[in-house]
Amino acid sequence: MKAQGTTVKVVELPGLPNKGDVSDWLQNGGTREALEAIVKQTPMWSPAQSGSAPQTGLPSASKALDAAVALTFMNKHHAVVRDAGKTVVINEDHDRRVETYVQRERALREARRRLEEEEHGPPNPPKLLTLRERLARVQPPTRPRIEGWQPQGTRVVFSAQNKSGKTVGTQNVIRCLVDGDPWLGRYAVTPVTDVVCVLDFEMNAAQLDGWFRDQQIVHDDRVIVESMRGHAGTFDITNANIRARWAAWLRDRSVAYLILDCLRPCLDAIGLDENHDAGKFLVAFDALLAEAGISEAMVVQHMGHSNERSRGDSRILDWPDANWMLVRETADPTSTRFIKAYGRDVEQPEQRLAYDPATRRLSVDGGSRREQATVDALDAVLDVLDGATEAQSGRAIETLLDESEHGRASIRAAIKQGIITGAIITEPGPRNAILHRRNTQCAGVRHQCAGTVETECASASKGRTLTHSLSPTKKQVATGALDSLPRELVAVDSREAFSRVDDVLDRGNDGDDADDDFRAW
């Protein structure tokens, strides 16, 4: 024990009988104070003072435990042992050593606190205001960063299916943010006047530069592109010191909008589970933005294989102010892409995208997948009517297209769309059925007819919102059922009008009496 650094004293107690021990000494009037005084006056034991090592007074322990276990036992207890008839006290300074370590830990804790305060400053609690005080503050009007997609001062999670074009989408966002181009060729953008920075953790530097070159960004001096592939471990922003260095780096370069592409490599590099720990990283990311003075950001994330949502922890969905989603029409990697968004003050329905491979630019090119299915089915319906020698009922059209790729719901929606746009006209048939034929006044026009009032079909819609008044085209829907439309119906909102027409046509396709329904309307 002496060789292992244990403090040993051999104490001789006065007046002990033969084979007596400390208990006998205490029974004969010895006190704790006297024992401590004797121990204090006794010098440290050395091997030269005894021909043998002290023998324990606890024989059962010495026989059952090896030397290491016995030493641990005695260190935890102020052990009293016997050595050739003498009483030996071990570790009489145990409490003093414990207190030394306690003081050392307190000093380390205080040192860490002071260092943190030196690096980050003292904690700065927020100024708490009543709602009245908050609303009384003058708030200058702000334009959205991207109209309908991202308000200023917000965060976005941009999730996309595997190899669906998230990097191209991100680069389009960057071009619009610095050059002020309309997002997707349609939505107004308030340009970022400082710097937009993207940290890309997936693509190699040469390929990344080539793709950005195709974008032909004018204000490329306001864009920082950093390829972080293979260096994700250096972005451990859950570490306060590393985060502080990154915040200083971003702040020194006047970054106002930060894009992280993408989240998963960052989590993997620092040992966080995407399904459970993403929230820890996002909290640290918020802290990074605050320390760097950045108010707007985008985090790119992969979707899962089965669901059209960000993969992993549900915190990824509730953390941002807006969620953007990019998907393919089918599993085919070459199929058409669609995009939509929702969130706080954000509600964008699904829209079809067009892609220019020369410039890698995206633009809105149509409606949702459901609407695209209707457009595709309308082509097939018009082909059927073009080849028919007589008018066809809705059921007959569905039967003729039974072997096609279009479902019955899409075919019915296509027929209604054709009537609304004027590409299809109707007439009464046997047993009060409604028959459909191609509108020959609009030869060559597939989906929408535009022309002068009364003589040709008027445009049915502008974009996806049907807000114009009921056009003369709708008179053709009721041919044979109404001699003319009442003047007061011309101003009926077209959404309501189309809904009524749809209801009547649904019943007419089944051969029921639709005539009275038209007249009542």
RACORWO-V200364 format. One record per run of one state. SS is the DSSP state (H for helix, E for strand, - for the rest). FROM is the first residue (numbers start at 0). LEN is the number of residues. If there is no record, write none. Layout:
ss from len
SS FROM LEN
SS FROM LEN
This chain:
ss from len
- 0 7
E 7 4
- 11 10
H 21 6
- 27 4
H 31 10
- 41 2
E 43 1
- 44 2
H 46 3
- 49 5
E 54 1
- 55 3
H 58 6
- 64 2
H 66 10
- 76 3
E 79 4
- 83 2
E 85 5
- 90 3
H 93 27
- 120 10
H 130 6
- 136 9
E 145 1
- 146 3
E 149 1
- 150 4
E 154 6
- 160 5
H 165 14
- 179 3
E 182 1
- 183 3
E 186 1
- 187 1
E 188 1
- 189 5
E 194 6
- 200 4
H 204 11
- 215 4
H 219 3
E 222 5
- 227 4
H 231 4
- 235 4
H 239 13
- 252 2
E 254 7
- 261 1
H 262 7
- 269 8
H 277 15
- 292 3
E 295 8
- 303 6
E 309 1
- 310 4
H 314 5
- 319 2
E 321 7
- 328 8
E 336 7
- 343 2
E 345 11
- 356 4
E 360 6
- 366 2
H 368 19
- 387 4
E 391 2
H 393 7
- 400 7
H 407 14
- 421 2
E 423 5
- 428 1
H 429 3
- 432 1
E 433 5
- 438 1
H 439 3
- 442 19
E 461 1
- 462 2
E 464 1
- 465 3
E 468 1
- 469 3
H 472 5
- 477 9
H 486 5
- 491 1
E 492 1
H 493 16
- 509 5
H 514 6
- 520 1
